[in-house]
Amino acid sequence: MPMLADLVDAVVGVDTHRDTHEVEIALPTGSPIATTTITNDTTGYAQLLA
């Protein structure tokens, strides 16, 4: 079975909460590239996609 690092360039994870979502992009090794917190509404989703 191939290692994740051999298959992808990055991994996106989302920790969901009632009012906010914590979003992180990380290397396959687990090292974070970027992290942001958005509100759980259309404004937050638009911010994430911008």
N, C-alpha and C positions, 0 to 999 in steps of 0.2 A: 504494500500500500504506500503510495507516495506521500511525502510530507507536505503539509499545508504551504510551507514556504516555497515549495517547488511548483505550486499550482496557481497562486494568486500574488498580486503585488501589495494588497492591503485588505484589511478586514474592518467592517463597520459594525459597531455595537451600539445598542440603545438601551438605556436603563429608564424604564417608564415609571412615572409617578402621576398622581392625580392632577397636579397643576403644572408640572414641568417635565421635560425629558432631557436626560444627559446623553449626549451623542459623542462617540469617540471613533476616530479613524486611527488604526494601529497597523504597524508592520506585522507580518505573519509571525514574527518572533515575540510579539506582545509589546514592543516599544511603541508608545503613543506618538502619533504624528500631529494630531489636533484633537481638541476637546472643546465642546461648547454646550451650553444649557439653553434650551428654548422653552417658551411657554407652550402649553398644551392647547393651542387655538390656531386659527388660520394665520394670524400674524407670525407666530412662532414657526409654523410649517413653511411659510413664505420665506422667512429669514433663513431657514435651513437650506432651502433650495436656491437661494440667491448666490 
